[in-house]
Amino acid sequence: MFVNFGMYKIPFAIFLFLSTLFCQYELRELSARDEIVRRDLHNILKEAHLPLHAIDFIRFKSDSNFAKINCLSENILIEIYAEESEWSSVFYLALQKLGFLFPHPRIQISPETINSEVFCGEIYYWKPALKYRGFHFHTQHPNEWVHAFMLGKNQIAMGTIRWLARNQQNIFDFHLLRGVKEKQLYKDLQEPFEYAKEMGIHAGVSFGVASQQQNNWKIVSILGTFFDSISRRMIQKHLTELLESIDLSFISVEAGTSEFTSVNYERSLDWLNQISEITESYKVQMMTKVHVSSNQNHEEYGNYNFLPQYANSNVGVLPHTVFAYGFEDESAPMYGNDNFSHIKDFIIQENGKRMNWYYPETSYYISMDIDIPLLHLEYLRVRSQDMKFLYTNGIEGQLNFTTGQELGYWIIDWTVALLANSEYNFDPLIALKMINENPDIWKEHLDFHNNYMHHKQLVQIVTFSNVGDELFPSHKIHSRNLLKELSKSEERTQFEIDKLEDAIKSIPSTDGIVNHELKNLLNITYFRFYHALHTRKALMGQKDENLKKAKTFRLQAQELMDVIVENNNRYPEAMIFEKQKNPTAYQYGYGETARSLHYWLREEEMIRRNKYHPFFMNTYDIFDIVF
C-alpha cells in the first residue's frame, strides 16, 4: 500500500513512521495581551525609579523571534518581531539585555540608567531550547505557593506568574489538595489563572486519580479503585466539575494510590484513556506522571510507572527524576534504583508519540536539602546537563518540580529558567554570572560538590534519614547508613569518618562570594560536614566531648540561620519559617526545621540518648502523610 505525497508515492509503513516522527502535540493557542505586558513594563520601570516613558515596545508578527532596540529622542523603543505565542518572551529577553533581571518573584535588579549609545540598533534573538518550559509548584509541601494558590494569597500568586513571564517561562501547575473548600478555591483561582492567560502562560493543576499520598486531591475513592463502573462514574463526575470550574490548559495526574503503590494495571490504563478523552473534549491536555519507584512490576505490562506507553496518544507523559541527580548520571541510588537511565530511555522512546515533558526536581524536602538547610550546587550541574540533553534530542518540554525558592533555592530555579535560552549554552553558572559573582570562585564550589557530594557520595552522610527510611530500611529513599546501623558497626562509622575528614580538607573558601545569603548558606552547608564528623566520632568514643564539638558547629550554623531569617524572609505572610496550619500533611513551613536546625539537634540527641527509633523527635504525622 502506497500513499501519495506530492509527486511521490511512499510505502504506507514509512509514511506512518514519518508522521509519528514529526507529529507535534501542542497546547491550545495562547498569546500575551499587549496592554497587560505594557502594564507590567510600567511596574518594572517604576520599581527601577525610571520614567514610565523610558521604554516602550511595538510588535510585528514574524516567523523569526527577535527584538531590535531603537533609540528615540527621549526613550527606547523595542521593536518585536515574533510568533504570536513567543512575542512576550522576546520582549522580556530585550529587557534582560537592557539590564533588568528578575532572580526571584520579589527581587528586581535594575540598571541605574540606560545608556542608549550601547544598545542602539542592537538585535537580540530568542532561541528557546524547549517549546514548553516552566515549573511545577509542589504544594504538597508547605511552601509559599500553598498560600498563593490554595489559601487565597493572590499577591504571591500574581508575583509568581510575573516571575515566570519575565523569565520566558510559559507553563506552570501546582497540586490540588484535600481539605480546601472547592467552591472557594475555584473562585480564588479565577484571578491568577486569568492573569496567567493574559501573560501568555499555560496554567494547569496536578492531582491524583486515586492517590492518597500527602493529602492529594483525587477523583476516585478507595472503594472505587476496586471497581470499573464506580471509578468511571467518579472520574466523569469529578473531572467534569473541575474542568468546568477552572480555565486550564493542561492537567497532570498520577494513577496509583501513591508513588509506591499501584492499582490494577488494566483499570489504571482505562482511567488514563477515559481522562484523556474527557479533557480532549474541553481542549485541555492531559499529562500523567512517570515516577522512579522501582517496586511495582507486572508480567505483561512491566513497570507500573511506564504504563502510559500503552495508553492513547493523547495521554501525555511527565518522566520524573528526583533530587540532584539526572538521567545521565551513572549513580543515582534512590528508591531502589542504581540510576535513572530507564527514565532517559523512556523519554526518548515516547518522544514524538505523545506530549512528552521532562519532570525533574530542584528542591526535594525530605531532610535532604532545603529543610536542613543544605545548598546543593549539584542541582546547577545536573539541570544544565539534562537541559542540554533535552535540546539535543528534540524533547519538547520541561516542567521543573520545586518545593520553594527561599533559603537560596531561588538561584537554582532562576538558573533553570535561564537555561531555557539556548544562547546561554547550558551554562550552570549563568545566573551567578548575571548577578556579578566570580565564576572562578563558584566553579571551585561546584567542582567540590560534584566530586565529594556526588562521586564520593558524601550526600549520604551529610543529609539526614527521614521517618520513611527508618521505618522501611530495606527500601530507603536514598541509600545510606542509618545512625542505628552506624551505632552497631565501628567499621561503617570509621569509613564515614574517613570520608568526611578527606572532604573537609578540600572545602573551598567562601571569601569572594558577593551575595550574603548564598555565602551564608554555603557556610552552613560546610558546617554540616564538621557537625557530621563529630557526631560520628561520638559513636566511636568520647561521646560527650565530640557531641560538644558537634554542638559548637551547630551553633555557628545557627547564627548564620538567624541572619538569613531576619534578612531574607521574603514571604512573611506565608510563614515559611514558622509552625502553621495549612492543607498539606506538614503543619509548618518548609523553612521551620531549617530555622531551628532541627535535624542537626535530632542527630546529636539520638546519639546522646542512644535512641534510634523512627518517632524520636519526629516532625512528621505519618498518618496524615499516608492517609
N, C-alpha and C positions, 0 to 999 in steps of 0.2 A: 504493500500500500504506500502510495506517494502523496505528498502534499505540495500544491503549487505555492511557490514562494517567489513572487515576481515572475521573472523569465525562467526561473529554475524549478526543477522538481527535486525534492529531497525525500528520503525514506521517512515514514511516519515516526519510527523509533528515534531517529536522530532529531526530528522536529520536536518531539516530546521532551527529549533530553535538553535541547537548546532552550525551549520555552521555560523549562524548570530552572535552568541555569541563570537565565536573565529575568526571571519572574521578580517583580517588585511588589512588596507588601507595604502599603502606606497608611498612615493615619489620615483622618479627614483633613480637608484643606483648611489652613489656618494662617492668618496674616495679622500682624500687629496693626493697630489703628494709629494713624498719624498723630491725632490730637492727644492720645494717651502717651505716646512716646515723647511728644513735644512737652507735655506737662512734666514728665519725668526729667527731661533736659533742664527745664526751668528750676526744678528742685535741686538738681545737681549743681547748677550754676549758683543758686542761692547758698547752698552749703559751702561752696568754694569762695563765697564773697566776691563773685564776679558779676558784672552787669548781665541782666537777662537777655540782652541783645548781643552779647559777646559771641554767641554761636547759634547758628540756625542750620536747617537742612532742607533739601529738596530732593525728591526721589523720582527715578525713572525705571520702568520695567526693562529688564535685560536678562539674557541668558547667563551673563557673567555676573560675578559678585564682587564689586569693588567700590571704594569711596575716593573721591577727588576733593582735595582741600583747596578752596578758592578764598582769596583774601579780598574783602571789600573795604570800603573806607573806614568803617567803624567796627566791623565784625568779621567772623569767619563763617563762610557758607560751605557746608558739607554736601557735595553732590553724591547721591547714592544711586548706583546702577546695580540692580539686583533682581533675582527671582522674588516673587511675591512672598514666599514663605521665609526668605532669608534676609529681607531688607533691614530689619531691625538689628540683626546680628552684625551686618555690615556697618550700620550706624554706630553701634556700641564699640565695635572694633576701632573705628575712627576716633572716638572719644578716648579710648585706651591709648592710641598712638599720640594723642594730644596731651597725655599725662594724667588722665582721670582713671583711678584704679579703685576697685571695689573688692578687697580681700575678704570681707565679712559683711553680712547684711547691715551691720551698724558701724561700719568703718568705711569712710571715703577718704582717699588720698587725692589731693588736687594740686595742680600747678599754681604757683603764686600769680604768675602772669602767663600769657600765651604769646610767644614770640612768633609773630606771623611770618617773619622772614625765613624761619626754619622750616615751616610747614607749607608755605605757599606752593601750589602746584603738585604737591606730593600725592601719590596714588597708593592706596592700600588695598590689597586683595584679600578677600575672605575665602579661605580654602579649608572648610571643616573636614576633620578626619572622619567624622561619623555623620550620618544623616540625622539620627536621633541621639541626643546627649542630654543627660540630666541626672536627677537624684531621687532615690527612694528615701524619704524621711521616716526613719524606723520608729514609729510611735508606739510600738510595743515596749520600748524603753522610755523611761520618764524624762523626756527632753523638752526643749523649747517648743518643738513642733506639736507635742501633745496639747500644750496650751494654745498654740496658734490655730490648729485645725480641729481639735476636739473639744476645747473649752472656751471658744469664742474670743480669744485674744487676737483680734483681726490685725492689730498693728504689727504683730510678729509675722503673721501670715503674709501680709502685703509686702513687708520688708524683705521677706524670703523670696517672694516672687520677683520683686525688683532685682534682687541679687542674682537670681537665675538669668533674667533677661540681660542685665548689664554684663554678664559673663558668657553670653552667647549660648546659653542652655535653652532647650526647647521642650523638655518633658520633666514631669515630676509626679510622684504619688506618695501616699502615706497609708499606714494601717488603720482600718476601721476597728474599733474596739467595742466589746460589750460593755454595758453599764452606762452608756450615754444615751439619753433620750433621742430617738431617731428623728422625730419631727423637728426638735430644736436644732439638732446637728445639721440637718438638711437646710434649715433656714440660715444658720450661721455660715454655712459654706457657700451660699449664693454669691456674696460679695467677692471673696477671694477667688472663687472659680471663674467668675465673670471677668475679674481683673486679669487673671492669667490668660484668658482667651484674648482679651484686648491687648495684651503684651506679646501675643504670638506664641504662647506656651501651652502645650497639651497637658491637661490635668487628668490624673487618674486616681483610683483608690485600690487598696490591696486588702484582701480578706480571705478567709478560708471557706472552702465548700463545707467541710466538716471539722476543721481544725479546732481543737480545744485549747491549744498551747497559748499561754500568756494572754489570756482574755481576748483572743482573736474573735472578731465578729464573724459569724458563719451563717450559712443559709440552709444547712441540713442538720437536724438534731442527731443525737447519739442513736436514737431508735431508727431514724431514717437511714443511717449508714448500713443497716441490715436488709433493707427492702427497696427494690427498684421503684415500685409505684409510689411509695411515700416520698422517697427522695426526689423523684422527678416533679411531683406536685410542689414540694417545698422550694425547689430551685426555681420553678416557673413563677411562683408567688413572690418570693423574697427578692429575686433578681429583678423582676419587672418593677416592683416598688422602688428599688434602688435606682434603676435606670430612668424612671420617670420623675425622680425627685432631684437628681443631681445631673448637671450638664457635663458629661465625661467624654474624653477622647479614648480612654482605654481603662481596662480593669486588669488586675493581676491576682490570681487565685492559687491556692495550694490544695490538693485533693485529699491528702492523708489527714488522720486525726491529730498528727503532729509531724514535725520533720523527721521523726524516727519511727513512726508507726503508720502502717498502710491500711487501706480499705480494700475490699475485694477488687481485684485488678480490672475485671471486665466492667464492674459497676463504676469504678473510677473513670474508665475510658468513656463510658456512656455519659457521665457527668460532664466531662470536658467537652464532648461533642454537643451536648444539649446547651451548655452555657455559651459556646461559640455561636450556635445558631440563633440564640436569643439576642446576644449582643450585636451580632451582624445585622439583625433587623432594626436595631437602633443606631446603626453606623458607628458602633463602638468596637474597638479592637480588644480581643480577649488574649491575655498572656497567662502562662502558668509557670510556676517556679520549679526549677530543677535543682534540688538540694544535693549536698555532698555526703549525706549519711550513707553508710555502707552496709546496713544490716537488714535490708529488705529486698529479697530476691524471689523470683518465680520461675518455674521450669520453662514456661513458654515465653513469658514477656521479659524475663530478666530483671534488671534493677528497676524497682518501682519508680524511682525518680525520673527514669528515661521513658516512662510510659507515654508521654505526649508524642513521641515519634510515630506512634500508631494512630494518632488522632487525625481528624480532618485538618486540611492545610490552613484553615482559618484559626486554628489554635496556635498562638504564638508561644515562644519559649523564652525563659529567663534562666540560662545556665549560670549557676551560682558558685562562687568560691568564697572562702571565709578567711578572716583575719589577714595578716600581712603576707600572704602567700598568693602567688599567681599560678595560672595553669601551665606555665613553662618551668616552674621551679622543680628541680629533681626531688626535693624533700619538702613535704607538707604534712607532717604527722598529726593529722586531726581527724576526728570522727572515724578512726579505724582505717584511714587511707594512708598510703605511702606518699602520694602526691595527688595532684588534680589533673593528671594527663587525660583521664577519662572525660572530664568536663571539656577540655580542649578538643578532644576527638568528637564529642557530641556537638559542640558549637559549629565545628567545620562540617560535620555530617548534615546538620539541619539547615545550613546556610543556603538560601535560595528556595527552600521547600516551604518555608513559613516565616512569619515575623520572628526575628532572632536577635535579642539584645543580651549582651553580657551583663551579669549582675554580681559585681564584686563588692568588696567592703573597704571602708576607710576608717572605721572605728567599731569596736566589737562588743564591749560592755559585759563581759562576764569575768571580772577580775583578771583581764588580760591587757587592757590599755588605758582607756580614757577615765575609768573609775578608780585607778590606782593612785595617782596618775603616772603613766609612763608615756613619753612621747616617742612612738615607734617611727623612726625615719625610714624603715623598710617599706612603709606604705608608699613613700615617694618613688622608690626604685620600682617596686612591683607594679604600681599603677601605670608608670610611664612605659615599662616593658610590655605590659598587656595591651595598653592603648596602641602601641606600635604594631603589635600582632594583629589586633582588630583591623587597623587601617590597611596593613599589608594583605590581609586575607579577605578584604571586602565585607566585613561584618558591618551591619547597618546601624547598630545602636549599642548604647551602654546606659544602664540605669544603676548608678552607684549608691550602694547601701551606706547610710551614715547615721550614727547614733546621736551626734551633736557636734557643734562647732566651737564650743568653749574648750578651755584647757589646752589651747594651742592647736586643736584639730581643724581650725579654720584654714591653717596653712596647707593642710593636706587636701581638704575639699576644694580649696581655691586652685591648687595645683592641678587637680583632676579636671576642673573646668577649663583651665588654660590649655591643658594638653589636647583638648578637642580642636585646637587650632593647629593644623599640620605645619604651619610656618615655624612653630617653635620646636619642631624636630624632636618631639617627645623627650624634652629635656627635664629631668626630675627636679632640677634646681630653678626652673623658670620663674616660679612665684617668688622665691627668695631673691633672685636677681632683680626682680621688679621693685622690691622694697629696699634695694641698695644694700643687701647683705653681701659679704665677701664669699664668692662661690668656692674659693680655695679652702677657706675655713670650714664651710659646710660640707664640702666633699670629704674632708677628713672624718667628719662625724658620720656621714652616710657610709663610708667605707668601713668604719668601726662597727656600725650596726650590722652591716651586711656580713662582715667577717665573723663577729662574735655572737650577735643575736641570732643570725640565720644559719650560717655554715657550721659554727661550733655549738649552736643550739643553746646559748645562754637564755634564750627566751623561755625555755622550760623551767629555768631556775629562778629568774627574777620576776616572772609573773606568778600568779597565785592560783592554787586549785580552788574550784568552786564546789558547791554542795553536790552537783551532779557527778563531778569527778570522784568525790569522796563516797558517795552512795553507790556508784557503779564503777569501781576502779578497773574492771576488765574492759570498759568501753569509755575511756577518758576522752573528754573533748579535745584536749591537747596531750600528747604523750609527755609524761613527766614522772618523777619520783614524788609521791606524796610525802609530807612530813612524817606521817605514821610509818611509812616504809623506810624512810631515812633513819628514824629513831631505832630501827631494828637492824640496821646494816651500816657498820663502820666503813665498809668498802665503798658503798654508794655515796655516803656522806663525804668521804675523803675525795672521791672523784669530783664531786661538785665543788668542794673547796679548792681543789687544784685548778679547775676551770675558771672559777671566779678570780683567783689570785693572778692567773695568767691574763685575764681580760683587764683587770684593774690597772696593770702595768701599762696598758695601751690606751686608756681613756684619753681622748683628746681634750685640750683646754677649751673652755668656752669663752676665753678672752677674745675680744674682737667681734663677738656677736652683738649686733646693734639692738635688735628687738628684745626688750627686757623680759617680756612674757615668755618668749621662746627660750631665751637664755636660762631663765629660772626653771622652766620645765625640763630642759636638758640636764641641768644640775640636779634636780630632783631624781631624774632617771638614773643618773650616775651614783647618787647617794644610795639608791636601792641596791646597787652592786655591793657596796660596802655593808649595807644592812643585811643582805642575804648571806654574805660571807660570815658575819659574826653569829647569826642565828644557827648556821650550820656548824660553826666551831663550838657553839654551846652544846650541840648534840654530842660532840666528841669529848667534852670535858670542860672544867672551869666554867660551869653554866652561868653562875651569877656574874662573873667578870665579863664574859662575852655578851651576855644579854644587856649588860650595862653599856657596852660599846655599841651594840646594835641600837639601843635607845638613843644614844648620842647622835648617831647619824639620822635616826627618825626625827629627832627634834630639830636638827639642822634643816631637814627637808620641810618640816612643819613651818618653820619661819618663812621659807620661800612660799609655801602654800598660802599662808596668811596674807602675804603681799599680793599674790595673784587674785585671791578672793576679793581683797579690798580694791584693787585697781582694775580688774578685768572681769567683773561681774556685769556683763552687758545686758542680761535679761533678769533684772530683779523681780519682775512680775511673774516670771516662770519658775522662780525658786529653785534654780539648778543646784544650789549648794545647801539645800535645806530638806528636812523631812516635810512631806506634803501629802495631801490626799489627791489622788488622780485616778483615772480609769485603767492605768496599767497594773501589772502584777507587782509593782515595786512602789512602795509608799514613801519615796524620797527621790529627789532629783539625782541625775547620774553623777553629779559632782559632789554629792554629800559624803560618800565614802572616801573620795579623794581629799576633800577638805579636812577630814579628821585622820587621814592615813589609816583608816580602819584595818585594812588587810595587813599592814605592817605590824600594827599592835597585836592583831589576832595571832600572827605567826610567833611573836615573842611570847604571848600568853600560853599558846599551845605547848610550847617547849617548857616554859616555866612551870606549868601545872601538870605537864605530862598527860594532856587531854587532847586526843586527836579525832574525836568523833565529829561527824558532819555538822551537827547542830550547835557545836560550841561557838559562841559569839557569831552565830549565823545571822545574816541580814535578810535572807530570802524567806518568803512564805511559800514553801514548796507546793502547798495545796492550791494556792492562788495561781501559781505558775502553771501547774498541770491541769487543774480543773476550771 
